[in-house]
């Protein structure tokens, strides 16, 4: 018992001493934290400046290595620069971690940067202390010859991601400015187009080193961002893997919408957006309720990536007997899935999908048709079909008139296009095919002509009647808030309903037991008039600058303006002025003619007076 009491006494004395030491250490550490806090305030601006230098160096290093294909001795110098970037990155992160008084909060808020930093420190330590067994195990597990390129690539990609994040974090600031949302939309598309053009001008963007010329790079970038598909160079043979990846990224950005992606990251990486900022953004994502803007943006991104993933799997299976290499087949599948869902029409096959293995491949046809239709329905319609109309109690049974108009018009246009193509080309381009193949090809062309621009037949060989049907389908396009172009199916539907209202002598435009607002009719009329004026001006310029048949020029212009991408083979042979006209047409068609008109129009307040009414004879 005395021994136990003695041990207890020693334990209590030890515990008291440890508490005293802990108290003294806390007091000392608090003094150190105060000193570190003061030091952090002084050093923080230098850290930010040094981080900016690292970002610039990372961007320059990546562009030099990937875009220009460096050779010795520049390759060695770039390797030294990459190593310096890694060391500088670690110094900045761990310097901040030591100086801050909220280390756990820093790690939580910058979890990705923290994960990369500790991983880089661990890998660097393995190489520095020459732990060959561990290094060999990791290299075999990852499947690389050396860990150093992995370390350098991770660091550079993260630093470049910081550039994107910083730009994205500026979205709330831009939205706080007195900038019209229409100007913001147009500016975001223009900025991405110019950036894409510069990347396509780098030597590594083409198979034969040298890059694209400025006008061709600008045309290709505009066509990709505006999800058009018109090409002046063959994507399959002229562009390298790097150039094709640039085009793929541009298509994805253009299909989703630059502001959609920017806002999503800004909401996650910054303190969030206010009600006023959400109100500015709701129109760009096709939302009518400000409170639902953030949810709508998340839905758009989630739906897009999910459907594109399914499309990639379907293409991958469909080309099992056509493309042997699995990685090549995966990239082809991913590229065409994104291109089809975004209604872009870019293809890694020289003849698009007109080669026999693709033209009559049931898997390729069904996958492409489904992706194009889903992408052309619009995210608002897709979500309502998935979850029902939130404005109604019986949400799974009652659809909004917007969704009904989209579904009815889409079905009618696909059916009429299929029957028209089948009838007019039965003894034309469909000659030699059996009945089932003729129906499949006709359905494919009816679907892709309105929005996407893929072709499984020779467009130049079409009958003039088929060409007129194609022109009509292209100019109508698909649904609003979708990845497709055209004047939109609902625009045409509302105008047809207003015409029917006039003929039947009714006072209001009605559909499915609901009244369509007069403002909607006015907007539809404005779209039609502005589109007609734009097409007239652009086509007139082309007839002056180009020595081509009028029907070919009209087809090319409508294809560009409606962001379809079908061509009668004259795109590459057009003059620089003609290419600039098509670039302007694609930009106007993708951003929206009404959007651009509102962007440059002066804001006007609502008048508090009303002039006397007087009749005008119009018919």
Secondary structure, 3 states (H helix, E strand, C coil): CHHHHHHHHHHHHHHHHHHHHHHHHHHHHHHHHHHHHHHHHHHHHHHHHHHHHHHHHHHHHHHHHHHCCCCCCHHHHHHHHHHHHHHHHHHHHHHHHHHCCCHHHHHHHCHHHHHHHHHHHHHHHHHHCCCHHHHHHHHHHHCCCCHHHHHHHHHHHHHHHHHHHHHHHCHHHHHHCCCCHHHHHHHHHHHHHHHHHHHHCCHHHECCCCCCCHHHHHHHHHHHHCCCCCCCCCCCCCECHHHHHHHHHHHHHHHHCHHHHHHHHHHHHCCCCCHHHHHHHHHHHCCCCHHHHHHHHHHHHHHHHHHHHHHHHHHHHHCCCCCCCHHHHHHHHHHHHHHHHCCCCCCCCCCCCCCHHHHCCHHHHHHHHHHHHHHHHCHHHHHHHHHCCCCCCCCCCCCCHHHHHHHHHHHHHHHHHHHHHHHHCCCCCCCCCCHHHHHHHHHHHHHHHHCCCCCCCCHHHCCHHHHHHHHHHHHHCCCCCCCCCCCCHHHHHHHHHHHHHHHHCCCCCEECCEECCHHHHHHHHHHHHHHHHHHHHHHHHHHHHCCCCHHHHHHHHHHHHCCCCCCCCCCCCCCHHHHHHHHHHHHHHHHCHHHHHHHHCCCCCCCCCCCCCCCCCCC
